Amino acid sequence: MACSVGQDDDNYDQLKDKDIDRVFFENSALDFSGFYNALTSSGFPDVSGSKLSNFIFENISEGEHRIKLPKFREIFEAVQNMRTLYQVYGEGKQLSFVEFKAFLGKLIRDELNLVSTPSLIKIKAMAAVNAMMVVLLVDDEAFRRYDADDKGFLDEADLIILMLCLDIIHSAFAAIDVEALNKETFPIALGNILGIPNLLKTFQGQLNEAVFQRTDVSKDGTISFVEFVRTAMRLVYPVKQFKRLE
């Protein structure tokens, strides 16, 4: 079937109307270097050298090793929000261990007013993790996990890594669509983070039971979001074990 020149011109005009640049950029994608370079070019600190940069990129790209523009926009907004929180609650300064705990304490009081998502599940989950983090997560091990260069303090780059990690872990927890995990759903959520889809088969018998019991700090037979964050981060980057190898 022949296609007239006039029809070709009409199709071209329609494409121009859709904005060729927008179509191109929304279908292009960033690799590891491109993603972190894009953040740095946007005025944020370079976090590509973090101990957790590979973990973050693999989870954000969902194993495709590429991040498309819509996802990058989402990440950019989240990083920008963290910068705002850092300036407001951390006064934009380097935070010692004690100051970091105080920084999180300020977030506990006011963060619900700053959340701009329609998801009630996310609001509830983030409120829970902030309310309990000082008790369960902020210890010397957790602080050193985000202290990229063992400086003894956290700066904006470290807090960006913290925020991205928490967002990834929240997504894995929320994907199960429950308020707490049981012995069947816990390894599924954990496997989503670690990239091991059949983690339940890997964590068999006594090993599965041991990991679950160690994670269940409250001993109520379920894993809350806060408990899940604690164990997930320890498995992603076990600070104590890495220190022993140094």
N, C-alpha and C positions, 0 to 999 in steps of 0.2 A: 504494500500500500504506500503510495507516494505521500510525502508531507510537503506542503507548500512553504515557500520562503516566508510568506506572511505569518504562517503558524509558528515558525521558528522564532520570528521577531517577537511575536506575542509572548511566547514562553520565556524569552530572554528578558522582556520587560517585566514579567511577573517575578522573575528571579531577582531583578534589580530592586523591585518593590519590597522584597523580603529582606533586603540588605545582605549583599554577598559576604561582606566582612563578618556579620553576625553568624551566618550559616557556617562559614568556615571555622570560626573560633569555637563555636558551640560543639563542633564535631571533631576538633583537634584534641590532643591529649598530651599531658606532661609525664615524662619519665621521672625517675628518682631525682636526678640532678635538676631537671627543669622545674619540678615542683618546689624544691627548696630554694632554688634560685629565684623563682617567681615571688615567694614570700619575702626573701631578702630584698629584692628589687622594689617591693611594695613598702619598704621602710622598716620591716621587722628584723630582729636579730637573726643571724645565721644559726640554725639549729640542726643543720645536716650532719654535724659531727657528733651528735648526742649518741649515747649508748642505746637509746631507744628509737632512733630515727628510722632504722630498717623496719622495726616492728610497726611503727606508726604508718609508714608508707604502704607496707603490704596489706594492712587492714583497711586503710582508707581506699586503696585501689581495688580492694576485694579480690586480690590474687591476680588481677589482670595486668599489673605492672604499669598501668597508665591511669592518669586522673583527668577526666574531662572537665570542661569549663563549669558546668552546673555544680559539680562536686567541689571544685576549687573555690567557687563563690561561697559555698556553704562553709568551707574551712576558713576562708578569709574572714568572713563575718564572725566566726567563733574566736579566731585569734584576735581580731579587733576588739571584741567584747572583753577578752582576757586583759588586753592592754588597758582598757578603761578601768576595769576592776583593780588592776595593779596600781594605776595612778591614783585612784580614789582611796583604796583601802591600804595599799602598801606604800603610798606616797612616792612611788617610783624609785625607791631606794633598794639596795641589796638587803636581803632579809636573813638574819641569823636564825638559828633553830627556834629560839624563844619568840622572835619577831614573826616568824612564819606561822607559829601557832596562834599568835595574836591576830595576824592577817586573816587566817581562816575563821577565827572567832567573830570577826567583824562581818565576814561573809554570811555566817550563820544567821545573823540578825536581819540582814537586808536583802539577801539574794533573791527571794521570791518576788520582790518588787522589780527586779531587774530582768527576770526571765521573760523572753519575748517569744515563747512557743505556745501553740494551742494545745499541745499534748499534756494532759493532766498527769499521765503516767510519768513523763519526763520530769515535770515539776515536782511530783512526789518523790521520785527517785533522787533527784539532785538535792532536794531538801533533806532527805534522809542521809545521804552521804556527807553533806556538809555538817549536819547536826552531830554525827557520830565520828567524824574523821579525827577530831582532836583526841578522842579516847582510843580508837582502834588503829588508826593509820599513822598518826604523827608520833613516831618514835625515831630513834637515831637511825635505824635501818631505812625507814621510809624517807627520811630527810636526805640521806646519802644517795638514795636511788635517783633523786632528781637533781642533786648537786653534781652537775656534769663533770666538773674538773676537780672535785674534792676541795673546793675553795673554802668551805666552811660557811657558805651563805648561798641563798638562791637569788637569782636575778630574773629579769623579764624572760630571757630565753628559757630558763629552767621552768618557769611557770607556764610557758606556752606548751612545753613538752608534757607537763603534768595535766593540763587541760585536755590536750589531744588524747592522752592515754585514758583519762576518765571517760571521755566521750565514746571511745572505742569500746571500753568495757561496759558502759551503759547500754550501748547498742546491742551488744551480745546478750545482755541480761534481758532487755526489753523485748528482744525477738522471741523469747519464750512466752511472753505475754502472761506472766504470773507475778504475784507479789513476793513470792519466795520460791526457791528451788528445792526440789526433793532429790532423792538419790538417783532418780532416773534422768531428771532434767538438768541437774548440776553438771555432769560430764558433757552434755550436749552444748550448754552455754560456754563452758570452759574450752571445749574443742573448737568452737567458732572463733575464739580469740587466738588459740595456738595453731590453728590451721590443721587440726587433726579431726576429721569428721567422725571417725569411729573411736573416739576416746573412751567410750563406755567399754568397748572390747579390749582396749589397751589397759584401762584401769579395772582389772578384773578382781573379784574376790576380796581378799584382805587389803590389797592396795587401794582399791576404790573406797572401801570402808574407812581406811585410815585417813585418806585425804579428806573425805567428807567430814569425819569426826573432828579433824584438826581445824577445818574451816568453820564448823558450827560452834562458834565461840559461845553463843548464848545457850547451847545445849537444848534447843527446843525441837530438834529433829528436822529443821529446814535451814536453808541458806538465804539470808537477807542480802540486799544489794550491797550493803556496807561490808559484810563478811565476804561476799564474792569479790569485791574490789581488792580486799586485803590479800586473798590467796592468789587471785589472777596476777597481780603485780609482782608478787614474790616468785611466781613461776616464770613470768616474762623476763624478769631481771633479778635473780637471787643475789642480792648485794653481799650477804655474809659469805656465800660460797665463792663468789668471784674474788673477794678479798683474801680468802684463804689460799687462792691459787697465785696471787701476786707475790 
